[in-house]
Amino acid sequence: MRFFKLIAGCLGLSLGFMSSHAHAVTECQGTVTQIWAGDNGHIWITLSSGGAAVISPNDINREAILSLATTALVSKLSVRVRYQADNVSCNSIRYDVAGMYLLG
């Protein structure tokens, strides 16, 4: 019986831990005004909102985000960039890019 109480206690603790951590993000929308590649593999995507999304060379989504940004630049479509931090300025240079939407 102690074993089941121990398992239930651990399960309850882990479920409580998981539910108490909300993941807040910031999303910034604009058109892509320029794309720059350099600085040892970093890609800078500058938005009309005044900010820039910087993708690191080891980001697993790097090629997909670059593809979306290039499509947005050529087609004049808007993008929405998701940053990992909450309540950040959309006019800043951000290195914590979580992903990008291409808006139609």
C-alpha positions as a Python dict, from the first residue, in 0.01 Angstrom:
ca = {
    (1, 'M'): (0, 0, 0),
    (2, 'R'): (287, 238, 76),
    (3, 'F'): (415, 179, -276),
    (4, 'F'): (86, 297, -429),
    (5, 'K'): (80, 604, -203),
    (6, 'L'): (436, 682, -307),
    (7, 'I'): (351, 649, -677),
    (8, 'A'): (33, 855, -635),
    (9, 'G'): (225, 1121, -445),
    (10, 'C'): (495, 1140, -712),
    (11, 'L'): (237, 1147, -989),
    (12, 'G'): (41, 1421, -815),
    (13, 'L'): (357, 1623, -760),
    (14, 'S'): (464, 1594, -1123),
    (15, 'L'): (116, 1681, -1252),
    (16, 'G'): (105, 1982, -1024),
    (17, 'F'): (446, 2091, -1144),
    (18, 'M'): (348, 2056, -1509),
    (19, 'S'): (21, 2243, -1473),
    (20, 'S'): (168, 2532, -1275),
    (21, 'H'): (412, 2638, -1547),
    (22, 'A'): (231, 2831, -1820),
    (23, 'H'): (438, 2906, -2126),
    (24, 'A'): (381, 3267, -2227),
    (25, 'V'): (514, 3396, -2559),
    (26, 'T'): (512, 3716, -2764),
    (27, 'E'): (403, 3736, -3128),
    (28, 'C'): (503, 4024, -3353),
    (29, 'Q'): (352, 4084, -3696),
    (30, 'G'): (484, 4276, -3995),
    (31, 'T'): (625, 4245, -4343),
    (32, 'V'): (980, 4129, -4408),
    (33, 'T'): (1184, 4427, -4524),
    (34, 'Q'): (1521, 4254, -4556),
    (35, 'I'): (1703, 3929, -4490),
    (36, 'W'): (2071, 3919, -4408),
    (37, 'A'): (2288, 3611, -4366),
    (38, 'G'): (2630, 3623, -4203),
    (39, 'D'): (2795, 3641, -3861),
    (40, 'N'): (2900, 3277, -3861),
    (41, 'G'): (2569, 3143, -3989),
    (42, 'H'): (2317, 3375, -3823),
    (43, 'I'): (2020, 3495, -4028),
    (44, 'W'): (1868, 3837, -3954),
    (45, 'I'): (1507, 3892, -4064),
    (46, 'T'): (1410, 4258, -4035),
    (47, 'L'): (1040, 4338, -4002),
    (48, 'S'): (843, 4651, -4086),
    (49, 'S'): (756, 4678, -3715),
    (50, 'G'): (1116, 4787, -3661),
    (51, 'G'): (1236, 4469, -3496),
    (52, 'A'): (1453, 4186, -3617),
    (53, 'A'): (1435, 3811, -3564),
    (54, 'V'): (1779, 3650, -3549),
    (55, 'I'): (1803, 3278, -3622),
    (56, 'S'): (2109, 3098, -3491),
    (57, 'P'): (2302, 2854, -3709),
    (58, 'N'): (2211, 2558, -3487),
    (59, 'D'): (1834, 2626, -3477),
    (60, 'I'): (1659, 2316, -3612),
    (61, 'N'): (1390, 2537, -3771),
    (62, 'R'): (1645, 2764, -3943),
    (63, 'E'): (1585, 2653, -4302),
    (64, 'A'): (1206, 2647, -4265),
    (65, 'I'): (1198, 2998, -4114),
    (66, 'L'): (1435, 3127, -4384),
    (67, 'S'): (1208, 2977, -4649),
    (68, 'L'): (899, 3143, -4501),
    (69, 'A'): (1078, 3477, -4466),
    (70, 'T'): (1203, 3464, -4827),
    (71, 'T'): (854, 3380, -4951),
    (72, 'A'): (711, 3668, -4747),
    (73, 'L'): (971, 3912, -4881),
    (74, 'V'): (911, 3820, -5245),
    (75, 'S'): (531, 3798, -5222),
    (76, 'K'): (487, 4099, -4989),
    (77, 'L'): (288, 3884, -4745),
    (78, 'S'): (297, 3946, -4370),
    (79, 'V'): (454, 3718, -4113),
    (80, 'R'): (397, 3670, -3743),
    (81, 'V'): (710, 3581, -3548),
    (82, 'R'): (672, 3400, -3216),
    (83, 'Y'): (934, 3472, -2951),
    (84, 'Q'): (985, 3255, -2645),
    (85, 'A'): (976, 3544, -2395),
    (86, 'D'): (659, 3712, -2277),
    (87, 'N'): (584, 4082, -2327),
    (88, 'V'): (891, 4175, -2531),
    (89, 'S'): (907, 4479, -2758),
    (90, 'C'): (836, 4411, -3124),
    (91, 'N'): (1084, 4689, -3205),
    (92, 'S'): (1382, 4502, -3061),
    (93, 'I'): (1636, 4254, -3195),
    (94, 'R'): (1540, 3910, -3065),
    (95, 'Y'): (1743, 3590, -3058),
    (96, 'D'): (1471, 3374, -2896),
    (97, 'V'): (1268, 3293, -3207),
    (98, 'A'): (1030, 3001, -3151),
    (99, 'G'): (870, 3002, -3495),
    (100, 'M'): (708, 3200, -3774),
    (101, 'Y'): (368, 3212, -3942),
    (102, 'L'): (330, 3314, -4306),
    (103, 'L'): (3, 3509, -4329),
    (104, 'G'): (-208, 3515, -4642),
}
